[in-house]
Amino acid sequence: MARTARKSAATPTRSRRSTTTSGAAPARPERNGKLIYTFPEGNAGMRRLLGGKGAGLAEMTNAGLPVPPGFTITTEACNAYYAAGRELPEGLWDDIRAHMADLERETGKGFGDADNPLLVSVRSGAAFSMPGMMDTVLNLGLNHETVAGIIRLTGNERFGYDAWRRFVAMFGRIVLDIEAAAFDEPLEALKERRRAKADTDLTAKDLQGLADQYQQIVSERTGQPFPTDPYRQLEVAVRAVFDSWFGKRAHDYREFNKIPHDLGTAVSVVTMVFGNMGADSGTGVAFTRDPNTGEKAIFGEYLTNAQGEDVVAGIRTPAKISQMRNELPEVYGQFEEIAEKLERHYRDVQDLEFTIERGKLFMLQTRSAKRTAPAAVRIAVEMVNEGILSREEALQRVEPAQIVQLLLPRFDEAAKAKAKDRFLAKGLNASPGAATGKAILDPDRAVEAKAAGDPVILVRIETSPDDVHGMLAARGVLTARGGATSHAAVVARSMGLPCVAGAESLRIDYAKRQVRAGDVTVAEGDMISIDGTTGEIYAGELPTIEARFEDERELAVLLGWADEKRSLQVWANADYPRDAERARAFGAQGIGLCRTEHMFFEEDRLPTVQRMILASTRATEAKHRREAGGELSTEDRETVETFDAALAELERLQTDDFAGLFRAMDGLPVVIRLIDPPLHEFLPSYEELLVDVTRLQDRLASDGDNGARSPLDAVGDRVTPALAKGLQRVLGRKDAERAMKLLRREGKASATPSVQGDRATLESALAEKTELLHAVEAMREQNPMLGMRGCRLGLMIPDIVKMQTRAILTAAARVAGEGVTPLPEIMIPLVGHVNELAETRRILEGEVARIVEGSGQTVAYKFGTMIEVPRGALTADQIAEHAEFFSFGTNDLTQMTFGYSRDDAEGKFLLQYVDRKILPVNPFQVLDREGVGQLVRLATERGRATRKDLKVGICGEHGGDPVSIAFCHEVGLNYVSCSPFRVPVARLAAAQAAIAGSEQRDK
Amino acid sequence: MARTARKSAATPTRSRRSTTTSGAAPARPERNGKLIYTFPEGNAGMRRLLGGKGAGLAEMTNAGLPVPPGFTITTEACNAYYAAGRELPEGLWDDIRAHMADLERETGKGFGDADNPLLVSVRSGAAFSMPGMMDTVLNLGLNHETVAGIIRLTGNERFGYDAWRRFVAMFGRIVLDIEAAAFDEPLEALKERRRAKADTDLTAKDLQGLADQYQQIVSERTGQPFPTDPYRQLEVAVRAVFDSWFGKRAHDYREFNKIPHDLGTAVSVVTMVFGNMGADSGTGVAFTRDPNTGEKAIFGEYLTNAQGEDVVAGIRTPAKISQMRNELPEVYGQFEEIAEKLERHYRDVQDLEFTIERGKLFMLQTRSAKRTAPAAVRIAVEMVNEGILSREEALQRVEPAQIVQLLLPRFDEAAKAKAKDRFLAKGLNASPGAATGKAILDPDRAVEAKAAGDPVILVRIETSPDDVHGMLAARGVLTARGGATSHAAVVARSMGLPCVAGAESLRIDYAKRQVRAGDVTVAEGDMISIDGTTGEIYAGELPTIEARFEDERELAVLLGWADEKRSLQVWANADYPRDAERARAFGAQGIGLCRTEHMFFEEDRLPTVQRMILASTRATEAKHRREAGGELSTEDRETVETFDAALAELERLQTDDFAGLFRAMDGLPVVIRLIDPPLHEFLPSYEELLVDVTRLQDRLASDGDNGARSPLDAVGDRVTPALAKGLQRVLGRKDAERAMKLLRREGKASATPSVQGDRATLESALAEKTELLHAVEAMREQNPMLGMRGCRLGLMIPDIVKMQTRAILTAAARVAGEGVTPLPEIMIPLVGHVNELAETRRILEGEVARIVEGSGQTVAYKFGTMIEVPRGALTADQIAEHAEFFSFGTNDLTQMTFGYSRDDAEGKFLLQYVDRKILPVNPFQVLDREGVGQLVRLATERGRATRKDLKVGICGEHGGDPVSIAFCHEVGLNYVSCSPFRVPVARLAAAQAAIAGSEQRDK
């Protein structure tokens, strides 16, 4: 289509000239074909050519439904208009006139005929709805003469002038782009003069005067008289629709959403029918089923003696459509029939617009109805039962993400509406569900409050692993900082805990124990309510409605069908028996990820974990020396004892935890990942220690001793002079340093030091804190995500691997004795080189051999690895030599493949990237097919090339995202593993992927 | 070779039983062929079968050189011995006896014949030399009778008993595994009794008595009499050689180095010749050329009337070999002839062992000589000139890494030897070269000291970007912490600055301004000397020898040949004109990486950079609003002005810098990478600010006001109450926050606050510090490596991209006006998604268009990208649409592909990984072929598929590593870019890769 543009399409200026303008003849586009289709000539499939509205009207006409006659000017005409430099393409105007003549013939009315005037509406309609497009103009064709004719015909002067003043204002505002206030202000002034409360209190005379005033305004604003020639009105309106296609808003919107500019918009011209012609007239909107509940009954609103505009504008309160049954029983019967017919025709619930003119029903629009999640599920299931849909179709009619809404507690909408004055702020809807409870600003106090029986909302500026025990005690989490993948958001989602994150407008003051939102202050202990589905935060209590999965009968049916269709298994990520039970109830076929370290974070265990960590390095070295036949010093022996005792305690706790998981998942696989995070995550905050140490030093210094030495200097040389000297004399420098590390004991890690006390107390506190500071300093990392974690940890401190191996196998043996079938699968995190896995396996199998030797009984387990490091994916063929299964950790894999730390990226640039379309989507939410997906595909293929029966799954957050699940299906993974609440979502998404896949193959 | 092992080879127990032992008949291996080769039957190519020594003796024999007759028992015999459960394979002993009989015939002597005894040496020899293998046993065949025969024959009683006591001790120690002290102690006791200073002061009688005493000791230790039967001696010695192959040390060594265990060791049996038979006898070792300088002249040591052992043991001081010319001119002439012949025969410098028995010369060993770097280069070049080697061969004879040694200052070895008592510590040899200067512990003071004309060694616990100006002022850098890729090491290498890193035994005390090493204290300002090639640190000054590239004539010749052979170009990474000049002098064909941010770190620029950073976010937002037609507040306008002024200042400075680079590289390409590191690297340390703020708060609190509020709380709500109130009233909350950020001004970032002063001073200091703390807090990242850096920075703050673009093009235009040819190539870092590059290009090209429009002149430049993010490599086909060149940033690519932060990994686990062979090699030193290399190869192929003439290089540290360079050649890169000092290394390595490649193809 080579066309010459006379004017750049990117610089729209609205031409007011007639088509018959003189001057240089514009280059005319070739005519490609028909530019106008009457409604009988079109159908629903011509959406691209006729727009959504035009196609719907055509389809209804052909289905024999009562649609006012009309025609649609195609999107190609719009393109031709632009190609011709905003001139109507050759012949189009003649064609429009010819079609108007046909309409006149069909209706027996005349366009501009004062005796029996034909009025039309002009509607824009593109293939997609889009902001900035022109609204509908009603009553086009009115002028002084035809309004008089209407009054004569209807015998209703007020109706006539009302239509007339509305048309002038609408045309002025919509077509001629004059701001609405220009018409509203005279109306309001008039009402004030007349002391009229509503528009309906104005007389016919008032309205006639208003129409005259409006024409004056139009003439002033445009410098031209208001067009009274109906054909002139029509031409200007059609051009205005075309021009709106390249209006700034619509243009920017398409640029932004990468919608092609040459789609164009269509223009539908429809014969006006009037719902405001008396008691036997009316207008309404209706759904073929209840869009809130899905109930099979017509649902909608209806106004007698009114035009469509009135329903929308809320000038009169519409009645329920059931009232129509009483008022116009015959018409209602006809409407019911049409609704049924349209639903079966489109095989979906329809959203309808209609008008009744003097007892005659006209359909003005039909489209698929938006619906709530429960309605979507119920409708899909019932339509199968009614024989309208196949199961495959029904499965495709529900958005997987909607299902989450069905399973979470939600606020009572009515109560929420009433609580508007208690609205505090809106944050990120980080984890769905509603919760109400006492605002508690500290995790320890949250535990206490829960113990006291209070419902808790944990409120933190942001959360860290130190807060997890507080989150476990809470019903919901609220943070002032952090994005959708902040610690709070991720952990809350994994717990199925409602979370509103990054509510930046809140001021959370830990010292004063209060939260401020503008002028409102919420003190700790006050009730608040958070809606993790919407991000809203309210002061006070809001009643919640609990969802119960087992009550969702239709959902169960739908998911049952989904299970029949899908090939991808759905597993869940769960760390605790209660999560595992929930996951299983939701249909999980296994646990794909148990993060053992989450158990470490629990408050009663943390001191033991810290003891273990602080002794680990020296104990490991000492044991190594002992194995090589070396002698250990007393201090070394003590360290080893401390370390072993802490490990034994953790083993006991973990054994119980694992036994609980195995019981919950009796007969289903449980993938247990060995410890993953950097150890310093379990230690107190470096910054807080630094402040404590500085403060203690200052306190001592103010007594006239000890220079104002920065603790950073102390960290620098790593020796505290007081201790160092004595120890060095006995042990030598190197061992003295180690010995000092050992001095740290349980409890030193926790409490803030008292800055009060006598000199000796202060000195002892300083010594303790300084030691701890050094220990934490030694473990700090510049980029902890890429540091000492994952399998690296297990390789450096093999005793942790051995301890966890023992806990897993002991737990399995224990529950087997109870008649439970445990299926443990041990997973090694962060493997990048095959030797890491091989060496971990050697350590682990050595321990297994010892267990078997000791107990005489064998326990079956699978051995596998996470694939979450790019190098792991690239060398999957080698890694599969040692792994019986792969599980893609797509969170880390995304981080490393993109080089994004999500903690930093989302706050700093990632969301802006998505806004600016530098990235199509946040890759932490939807798996990046092109990059990360390439590695997933390649690793799966290479892994299976080595080991044909390699089981491959995904356990990153993407495992619960429908788009990502479709990709997993496509690549041929065995399972996705997601948080328990997303298991039903994943079941449906997996089925949809399977259906889409088989449709693809059938093509 | 299916063999049945009767005993596990892994549990060695030395069998002392005779071969004719009774009992169950061991499984005998099949004989695969000859198990013994006489010297004439072997040659140099049979190293695997005969070992290095056996092959050398055979080769020399066949070359007609005088070699004492003998034979070699093969490595296959050794394997058969093990396969048979440590039994000599069938027939071997008979074969040995037969060969001994042949020797007797050839020499006319008898083994065990008292009248004319044949003595032999027994030597082990595997294909590779390896620790734990048995040493040579000399004089085997001696006993009471034969020693008497020797004395008769030589007429030298002392010689006879000396040989005898030596043999008993040597046999006891080496063959029977008795510790050396058992023989040394009686000798020392005897010498004391005799008041003898040296062994030579002992009489024949003394030595005879000693030999008897030694036999007694052997008998006591082994429970068996000393074997006096020569054949028994021989058998036990041969078995001992075989047994040593599976000794623990040798076994572990092979395990560790993955050397196959079935290589086995050979045993050579050589007729003894005696250099200790009088003045016409002697022994020596010599090189065919000087191994230190490469000079073509025989170089070595020689002892008249001595056995080889004496030379090694240092009992007498040997003479220079030139003395032999005087003493035994005829023999010397023969030796010269042989040396020449061997050198030509082996086509390499030889390391020779010889003995002269009564005027007759015998060659005992020949092997390729180890040599220093200068010698290696000179020898290679001269051997080409002499027609011995081809140029290709000469190029392959020099280790590329050796070349670095030629180009760096080094300590005078003699001076170093004398300074042994001043040795302080040894650290990591992080960047080669030697330097001496005043120890300065602070970068600012380093700058001052340099300004005062003092040579500086910067001594830090570890370095950060804040120290770079101090490094620039220093001659060398010493740190107590950090590995081979710590900041200090990397930056020092890039500057060609000697660096010793991670000298953990040093205590660096910033407060006391001193460095302690054990008992020694070095005060700031004292001279110290560091050797970055060896890692040694000395107190005081050591004289250095400066290397001058232009003086290295032979090197220039060799590299000239290298340039003819190589296809890979060699570019250099250089940030400053002086580095560029050096690189060009070293042969660099372009600048492959100019890190523009290094210019930002210079001390006089840092305040400007900080001003720019602190205003950047708000200024960018404000400008965006202004572009959208919005109004700016006064504060916004001020921020924009501050920001623009700082940028303008930086533009002026960078323009000068770039102009300097272009001049230095006139006519050669200069790749300029736009700003890369996270901005907070330019701001003061968060921890130091935290300490300052805490201290100020405490100081104020002790006046009775202001609770002991942790600054972390302040950071928490980000508002300093005093300031916030007033500002909020005027601006509203959001703008108030922004305004406060603006209050920071130059200088606030630097000095430690005075904790002294009146209340007002303290309060103002606290306010300032707190603001800065919040600013730094806001920019801190959890994983800065994966945060807001690289192109992300430029996309968030496009003005930086525009400023740098202007600086580059203005500089290019300026030097073009001077007649210089600038070839700028603009490189975008950290691209992971094609849109990042496309959008940066759009911003950049917009600016270029403005420049062209403004100045009317066009400047040619290339536009390209780093490939350093795995996703960038994976989607290289898309990225090449916008990039004219790729440069692999293999440092970051290695970090992200492995998931290692090198700052953390090297200290925490990576070095242990390499030690434990979990990784074959440190991937930051040698490019990981299997993982990272896979991405390099794939990105190169995909990039070139899109753009055929895509120029591809590498600018990570691997660009200077020979093994990695070979890979780059193989993949078909266009160039490697490395630090200037490694350019010559890379030229040679690239040539070697090309030669290896074409040899591969020829096969």
Interface residues (C-beta under 8 A of the other chain):
Chain A: I461 R507 I508 D509 Y510 A511 Y686 E687 E688 L690 V691 T694 R695 D698 R699 S702 G707 A708 R709 S710 P711 L712 D713 G716 D717 V719 R733 V755 E781 Q782 N783 P784 M785 L786 G787 M788 G790 R792 L795 M796 L830 G832 H833 N835 E836 E839 E868 V869 P870 R871 L874 T875 Q878 D892 Q895 M896 T897 F898 G899 Y900 S901 D903 D904 A905 K908 F909 Q912 Y913 R916 K917 I918 L919 D928 E930 G931 V932 Q934 L935
Chain B: I461 S505 R507 I508 D509 Y510 A511 Y686 E687 E688 L690 V691 T694 R695 D698 R699 S702 G707 A708 R709 S710 P711 L712 D713 G716 D717 V719 V755 E781 Q782 N783 P784 M785 L786 G787 M788 R792 L795 M796 L830 G832 H833 N835 E836 E839 E868 V869 P870 R871 L874 T875 Q878 D892 Q895 M896 T897 F898 G899 Y900 S901 D903 D904 A905 K908 F909 Q912 Y913 R916 K917 I918 L919 D928 E930 G931 V932 Q934 L935
